[in-house]
Amino acid sequence: MTTRTHHNPPSLPNNPAFSQAVSVEAPQRTIYVGGQNAVTLDGVVDGDIAVQTTQTLRNIEAVLADAGATFDDVVSWTLLVVDGQPLEQGFAAFQEVWGTRAEPPAITMAFVAALAHPGYLVEMSAIAVV
């Protein structure tokens, strides 16, 4: 039997159009974290790509915790960065929060013309297995 649970932690805005994550319970539980940005309950975090990357990762960390997972459970990342942003600063912030892992997950990264809100500089999604 497969069970799906939608996760919307109280520290993030609630939107009826999407869930922050969906975990699937089967032999192993898979958690699909929807695209996260640098938002808090107060709105979009003002700052450069490093600041926004750090907040985005903190949001993913909150979603994973709500689903009973950690960064160590992530098997895949997708990163979208607005074209023209200094990628090195974003990756430096990512590395600072993410750290190093003996077996790093798969990563997809793409430059995009824009994201859903004009203030967003980065968007990340993740897949975790626990």
PyMOL CGO cylinders between C-alpha atoms (Angstrom):
from pymol import cmd
from pymol.cgo import CYLINDER

trace = [
    CYLINDER, 0.00, 0.00, 0.00, 1.21, 3.49, -0.86, 0.3, 1, 1, 1, 1, 1, 1,
    CYLINDER, 1.21, 3.49, -0.86, 0.33, 6.51, 1.27, 0.3, 1, 1, 1, 1, 1, 1,
    CYLINDER, 0.33, 6.51, 1.27, 0.90, 10.12, 0.27, 0.3, 1, 1, 1, 1, 1, 1,
    CYLINDER, 0.90, 10.12, 0.27, 1.31, 12.92, 2.84, 0.3, 1, 1, 1, 1, 1, 1,
    CYLINDER, 1.31, 12.92, 2.84, 1.43, 16.60, 1.92, 0.3, 1, 1, 1, 1, 1, 1,
    CYLINDER, 1.43, 16.60, 1.92, 3.74, 18.77, 4.02, 0.3, 1, 1, 1, 1, 1, 1,
    CYLINDER, 3.74, 18.77, 4.02, 3.27, 22.48, 4.62, 0.3, 1, 1, 1, 1, 1, 1,
    CYLINDER, 3.27, 22.48, 4.62, 5.25, 23.51, 7.72, 0.3, 1, 1, 1, 1, 1, 1,
    CYLINDER, 5.25, 23.51, 7.72, 3.82, 26.44, 9.68, 0.3, 1, 1, 1, 1, 1, 1,
    CYLINDER, 3.82, 26.44, 9.68, 7.03, 28.46, 9.20, 0.3, 1, 1, 1, 1, 1, 1,
    CYLINDER, 7.03, 28.46, 9.20, 6.33, 28.82, 5.46, 0.3, 1, 1, 1, 1, 1, 1,
    CYLINDER, 6.33, 28.82, 5.46, 3.49, 30.50, 3.57, 0.3, 1, 1, 1, 1, 1, 1,
    CYLINDER, 3.49, 30.50, 3.57, 0.55, 28.22, 2.81, 0.3, 1, 1, 1, 1, 1, 1,
    CYLINDER, 0.55, 28.22, 2.81, -0.65, 28.28, -0.79, 0.3, 1, 1, 1, 1, 1, 1,
    CYLINDER, -0.65, 28.28, -0.79, -3.63, 26.28, -2.05, 0.3, 1, 1, 1, 1, 1, 1,
    CYLINDER, -3.63, 26.28, -2.05, -1.94, 25.86, -5.45, 0.3, 1, 1, 1, 1, 1, 1,
    CYLINDER, -1.94, 25.86, -5.45, 0.94, 23.64, -4.24, 0.3, 1, 1, 1, 1, 1, 1,
    CYLINDER, 0.94, 23.64, -4.24, 2.38, 21.70, -1.33, 0.3, 1, 1, 1, 1, 1, 1,
    CYLINDER, 2.38, 21.70, -1.33, 5.83, 22.46, 0.05, 0.3, 1, 1, 1, 1, 1, 1,
    CYLINDER, 5.83, 22.46, 0.05, 6.56, 18.72, -0.16, 0.3, 1, 1, 1, 1, 1, 1,
    CYLINDER, 6.56, 18.72, -0.16, 4.81, 15.40, -0.70, 0.3, 1, 1, 1, 1, 1, 1,
    CYLINDER, 4.81, 15.40, -0.70, 6.14, 12.23, 0.91, 0.3, 1, 1, 1, 1, 1, 1,
    CYLINDER, 6.14, 12.23, 0.91, 5.21, 8.82, -0.46, 0.3, 1, 1, 1, 1, 1, 1,
    CYLINDER, 5.21, 8.82, -0.46, 5.22, 5.86, 1.91, 0.3, 1, 1, 1, 1, 1, 1,
    CYLINDER, 5.22, 5.86, 1.91, 5.85, 2.51, 0.28, 0.3, 1, 1, 1, 1, 1, 1,
    CYLINDER, 5.85, 2.51, 0.28, 8.68, 0.09, 0.98, 0.3, 1, 1, 1, 1, 1, 1,
    CYLINDER, 8.68, 0.09, 0.98, 10.73, 3.28, 1.35, 0.3, 1, 1, 1, 1, 1, 1,
    CYLINDER, 10.73, 3.28, 1.35, 9.37, 6.77, 1.81, 0.3, 1, 1, 1, 1, 1, 1,
    CYLINDER, 9.37, 6.77, 1.81, 10.15, 9.31, -0.88, 0.3, 1, 1, 1, 1, 1, 1,
    CYLINDER, 10.15, 9.31, -0.88, 9.72, 13.04, -0.23, 0.3, 1, 1, 1, 1, 1, 1,
    CYLINDER, 9.72, 13.04, -0.23, 9.34, 15.39, -3.17, 0.3, 1, 1, 1, 1, 1, 1,
    CYLINDER, 9.34, 15.39, -3.17, 10.08, 18.95, -2.06, 0.3, 1, 1, 1, 1, 1, 1,
    CYLINDER, 10.08, 18.95, -2.06, 8.42, 21.46, -4.37, 0.3, 1, 1, 1, 1, 1, 1,
    CYLINDER, 8.42, 21.46, -4.37, 10.27, 24.49, -5.69, 0.3, 1, 1, 1, 1, 1, 1,
    CYLINDER, 10.27, 24.49, -5.69, 11.39, 26.65, -2.78, 0.3, 1, 1, 1, 1, 1, 1,
    CYLINDER, 11.39, 26.65, -2.78, 12.45, 30.28, -2.89, 0.3, 1, 1, 1, 1, 1, 1,
    CYLINDER, 12.45, 30.28, -2.89, 13.79, 32.85, -0.44, 0.3, 1, 1, 1, 1, 1, 1,
    CYLINDER, 13.79, 32.85, -0.44, 10.48, 33.53, 1.30, 0.3, 1, 1, 1, 1, 1, 1,
    CYLINDER, 10.48, 33.53, 1.30, 9.42, 33.78, 4.90, 0.3, 1, 1, 1, 1, 1, 1,
    CYLINDER, 9.42, 33.78, 4.90, 6.05, 34.51, 6.44, 0.3, 1, 1, 1, 1, 1, 1,
    CYLINDER, 6.05, 34.51, 6.44, 6.96, 38.20, 5.92, 0.3, 1, 1, 1, 1, 1, 1,
    CYLINDER, 6.96, 38.20, 5.92, 7.50, 37.82, 2.16, 0.3, 1, 1, 1, 1, 1, 1,
    CYLINDER, 7.50, 37.82, 2.16, 10.48, 37.62, -0.19, 0.3, 1, 1, 1, 1, 1, 1,
    CYLINDER, 10.48, 37.62, -0.19, 13.86, 37.98, 1.52, 0.3, 1, 1, 1, 1, 1, 1,
    CYLINDER, 13.86, 37.98, 1.52, 15.71, 40.97, 0.12, 0.3, 1, 1, 1, 1, 1, 1,
    CYLINDER, 15.71, 40.97, 0.12, 19.29, 40.19, -0.78, 0.3, 1, 1, 1, 1, 1, 1,
    CYLINDER, 19.29, 40.19, -0.78, 21.74, 38.90, -3.33, 0.3, 1, 1, 1, 1, 1, 1,
    CYLINDER, 21.74, 38.90, -3.33, 21.87, 35.34, -4.64, 0.3, 1, 1, 1, 1, 1, 1,
    CYLINDER, 21.87, 35.34, -4.64, 23.95, 34.16, -1.64, 0.3, 1, 1, 1, 1, 1, 1,
    CYLINDER, 23.95, 34.16, -1.64, 21.38, 35.49, 0.86, 0.3, 1, 1, 1, 1, 1, 1,
    CYLINDER, 21.38, 35.49, 0.86, 18.51, 34.03, -1.16, 0.3, 1, 1, 1, 1, 1, 1,
    CYLINDER, 18.51, 34.03, -1.16, 20.25, 30.67, -1.59, 0.3, 1, 1, 1, 1, 1, 1,
    CYLINDER, 20.25, 30.67, -1.59, 20.78, 30.41, 2.17, 0.3, 1, 1, 1, 1, 1, 1,
    CYLINDER, 20.78, 30.41, 2.17, 17.11, 31.21, 2.92, 0.3, 1, 1, 1, 1, 1, 1,
    CYLINDER, 17.11, 31.21, 2.92, 15.92, 28.82, 0.23, 0.3, 1, 1, 1, 1, 1, 1,
    CYLINDER, 15.92, 28.82, 0.23, 17.99, 26.02, 1.76, 0.3, 1, 1, 1, 1, 1, 1,
    CYLINDER, 17.99, 26.02, 1.76, 16.65, 26.85, 5.24, 0.3, 1, 1, 1, 1, 1, 1,
    CYLINDER, 16.65, 26.85, 5.24, 13.13, 26.54, 3.81, 0.3, 1, 1, 1, 1, 1, 1,
    CYLINDER, 13.13, 26.54, 3.81, 13.97, 23.16, 2.29, 0.3, 1, 1, 1, 1, 1, 1,
    CYLINDER, 13.97, 23.16, 2.29, 15.47, 22.09, 5.60, 0.3, 1, 1, 1, 1, 1, 1,
    CYLINDER, 15.47, 22.09, 5.60, 12.19, 23.04, 7.35, 0.3, 1, 1, 1, 1, 1, 1,
    CYLINDER, 12.19, 23.04, 7.35, 10.13, 21.11, 4.81, 0.3, 1, 1, 1, 1, 1, 1,
    CYLINDER, 10.13, 21.11, 4.81, 12.35, 18.06, 5.12, 0.3, 1, 1, 1, 1, 1, 1,
    CYLINDER, 12.35, 18.06, 5.12, 12.16, 18.19, 8.93, 0.3, 1, 1, 1, 1, 1, 1,
    CYLINDER, 12.16, 18.19, 8.93, 8.37, 18.43, 8.72, 0.3, 1, 1, 1, 1, 1, 1,
    CYLINDER, 8.37, 18.43, 8.72, 8.46, 15.26, 6.60, 0.3, 1, 1, 1, 1, 1, 1,
    CYLINDER, 8.46, 15.26, 6.60, 10.86, 13.47, 8.99, 0.3, 1, 1, 1, 1, 1, 1,
    CYLINDER, 10.86, 13.47, 8.99, 13.97, 13.86, 6.85, 0.3, 1, 1, 1, 1, 1, 1,
    CYLINDER, 13.97, 13.86, 6.85, 17.24, 15.80, 6.75, 0.3, 1, 1, 1, 1, 1, 1,
    CYLINDER, 17.24, 15.80, 6.75, 19.67, 17.00, 4.10, 0.3, 1, 1, 1, 1, 1, 1,
    CYLINDER, 19.67, 17.00, 4.10, 21.42, 13.62, 4.46, 0.3, 1, 1, 1, 1, 1, 1,
    CYLINDER, 21.42, 13.62, 4.46, 18.33, 11.99, 2.91, 0.3, 1, 1, 1, 1, 1, 1,
    CYLINDER, 18.33, 11.99, 2.91, 18.39, 14.13, -0.26, 0.3, 1, 1, 1, 1, 1, 1,
    CYLINDER, 18.39, 14.13, -0.26, 19.13, 12.10, -3.38, 0.3, 1, 1, 1, 1, 1, 1,
    CYLINDER, 19.13, 12.10, -3.38, 18.48, 14.79, -5.98, 0.3, 1, 1, 1, 1, 1, 1,
    CYLINDER, 18.48, 14.79, -5.98, 18.54, 18.60, -6.24, 0.3, 1, 1, 1, 1, 1, 1,
    CYLINDER, 18.54, 18.60, -6.24, 17.19, 20.86, -8.96, 0.3, 1, 1, 1, 1, 1, 1,
    CYLINDER, 17.19, 20.86, -8.96, 18.47, 24.46, -8.94, 0.3, 1, 1, 1, 1, 1, 1,
    CYLINDER, 18.47, 24.46, -8.94, 17.09, 27.24, -11.11, 0.3, 1, 1, 1, 1, 1, 1,
    CYLINDER, 17.09, 27.24, -11.11, 19.00, 30.53, -11.17, 0.3, 1, 1, 1, 1, 1, 1,
    CYLINDER, 19.00, 30.53, -11.17, 17.90, 33.74, -12.86, 0.3, 1, 1, 1, 1, 1, 1,
    CYLINDER, 17.90, 33.74, -12.86, 20.18, 34.44, -15.82, 0.3, 1, 1, 1, 1, 1, 1,
    CYLINDER, 20.18, 34.44, -15.82, 22.90, 36.97, -15.04, 0.3, 1, 1, 1, 1, 1, 1,
    CYLINDER, 22.90, 36.97, -15.04, 23.24, 36.09, -11.35, 0.3, 1, 1, 1, 1, 1, 1,
    CYLINDER, 23.24, 36.09, -11.35, 26.79, 35.31, -10.16, 0.3, 1, 1, 1, 1, 1, 1,
    CYLINDER, 26.79, 35.31, -10.16, 26.66, 31.53, -9.92, 0.3, 1, 1, 1, 1, 1, 1,
    CYLINDER, 26.66, 31.53, -9.92, 29.82, 31.34, -7.80, 0.3, 1, 1, 1, 1, 1, 1,
    CYLINDER, 29.82, 31.34, -7.80, 28.16, 33.26, -4.95, 0.3, 1, 1, 1, 1, 1, 1,
    CYLINDER, 28.16, 33.26, -4.95, 25.12, 31.01, -5.07, 0.3, 1, 1, 1, 1, 1, 1,
    CYLINDER, 25.12, 31.01, -5.07, 27.18, 27.83, -5.05, 0.3, 1, 1, 1, 1, 1, 1,
    CYLINDER, 27.18, 27.83, -5.05, 29.37, 29.17, -2.22, 0.3, 1, 1, 1, 1, 1, 1,
    CYLINDER, 29.37, 29.17, -2.22, 26.25, 29.75, -0.10, 0.3, 1, 1, 1, 1, 1, 1,
    CYLINDER, 26.25, 29.75, -0.10, 24.90, 26.34, -1.11, 0.3, 1, 1, 1, 1, 1, 1,
    CYLINDER, 24.90, 26.34, -1.11, 28.16, 24.69, -0.06, 0.3, 1, 1, 1, 1, 1, 1,
    CYLINDER, 28.16, 24.69, -0.06, 28.22, 26.58, 3.25, 0.3, 1, 1, 1, 1, 1, 1,
    CYLINDER, 28.22, 26.58, 3.25, 24.77, 25.30, 4.24, 0.3, 1, 1, 1, 1, 1, 1,
    CYLINDER, 24.77, 25.30, 4.24, 24.91, 21.92, 2.50, 0.3, 1, 1, 1, 1, 1, 1,
    CYLINDER, 24.91, 21.92, 2.50, 28.50, 21.10, 3.48, 0.3, 1, 1, 1, 1, 1, 1,
    CYLINDER, 28.50, 21.10, 3.48, 30.16, 18.06, 1.95, 0.3, 1, 1, 1, 1, 1, 1,
    CYLINDER, 30.16, 18.06, 1.95, 28.80, 14.55, 1.68, 0.3, 1, 1, 1, 1, 1, 1,
    CYLINDER, 28.80, 14.55, 1.68, 30.72, 11.35, 0.94, 0.3, 1, 1, 1, 1, 1, 1,
    CYLINDER, 30.72, 11.35, 0.94, 28.10, 10.43, -1.64, 0.3, 1, 1, 1, 1, 1, 1,
    CYLINDER, 28.10, 10.43, -1.64, 26.66, 13.64, -3.09, 0.3, 1, 1, 1, 1, 1, 1,
    CYLINDER, 26.66, 13.64, -3.09, 23.20, 13.52, -4.65, 0.3, 1, 1, 1, 1, 1, 1,
    CYLINDER, 23.20, 13.52, -4.65, 22.37, 14.12, -8.27, 0.3, 1, 1, 1, 1, 1, 1,
    CYLINDER, 22.37, 14.12, -8.27, 22.14, 17.83, -9.13, 0.3, 1, 1, 1, 1, 1, 1,
    CYLINDER, 22.14, 17.83, -9.13, 20.45, 19.59, -12.04, 0.3, 1, 1, 1, 1, 1, 1,
    CYLINDER, 20.45, 19.59, -12.04, 21.13, 23.30, -12.50, 0.3, 1, 1, 1, 1, 1, 1,
    CYLINDER, 21.13, 23.30, -12.50, 19.72, 25.65, -15.12, 0.3, 1, 1, 1, 1, 1, 1,
    CYLINDER, 19.72, 25.65, -15.12, 19.68, 29.36, -15.83, 0.3, 1, 1, 1, 1, 1, 1,
    CYLINDER, 19.68, 29.36, -15.83, 16.21, 30.74, -16.46, 0.3, 1, 1, 1, 1, 1, 1,
    CYLINDER, 16.21, 30.74, -16.46, 14.91, 34.08, -17.73, 0.3, 1, 1, 1, 1, 1, 1,
    CYLINDER, 14.91, 34.08, -17.73, 12.71, 34.62, -14.67, 0.3, 1, 1, 1, 1, 1, 1,
    CYLINDER, 12.71, 34.62, -14.67, 10.95, 32.87, -11.80, 0.3, 1, 1, 1, 1, 1, 1,
    CYLINDER, 10.95, 32.87, -11.80, 7.38, 33.12, -10.48, 0.3, 1, 1, 1, 1, 1, 1,
    CYLINDER, 7.38, 33.12, -10.48, 8.02, 36.38, -8.56, 0.3, 1, 1, 1, 1, 1, 1,
    CYLINDER, 8.02, 36.38, -8.56, 10.26, 39.20, -9.83, 0.3, 1, 1, 1, 1, 1, 1,
    CYLINDER, 10.26, 39.20, -9.83, 12.15, 39.24, -6.51, 0.3, 1, 1, 1, 1, 1, 1,
    CYLINDER, 12.15, 39.24, -6.51, 13.19, 35.58, -6.72, 0.3, 1, 1, 1, 1, 1, 1,
    CYLINDER, 13.19, 35.58, -6.72, 16.77, 34.96, -7.82, 0.3, 1, 1, 1, 1, 1, 1,
    CYLINDER, 16.77, 34.96, -7.82, 16.90, 31.20, -7.16, 0.3, 1, 1, 1, 1, 1, 1,
    CYLINDER, 16.90, 31.20, -7.16, 14.52, 28.28, -6.85, 0.3, 1, 1, 1, 1, 1, 1,
    CYLINDER, 14.52, 28.28, -6.85, 15.38, 24.80, -5.62, 0.3, 1, 1, 1, 1, 1, 1,
    CYLINDER, 15.38, 24.80, -5.62, 13.57, 21.52, -5.33, 0.3, 1, 1, 1, 1, 1, 1,
    CYLINDER, 13.57, 21.52, -5.33, 14.75, 18.25, -3.81, 0.3, 1, 1, 1, 1, 1, 1,
    CYLINDER, 14.75, 18.25, -3.81, 13.92, 14.58, -3.61, 0.3, 1, 1, 1, 1, 1, 1,
    CYLINDER, 13.92, 14.58, -3.61, 14.70, 12.73, -0.41, 0.3, 1, 1, 1, 1, 1, 1,
    CYLINDER, 14.70, 12.73, -0.41, 14.39, 9.03, 0.45, 0.3, 1, 1, 1, 1, 1, 1,
    CYLINDER, 14.39, 9.03, 0.45, 14.12, 7.78, 4.03, 0.3, 1, 1, 1, 1, 1, 1,
]
cmd.load_cgo(trace, "trace")
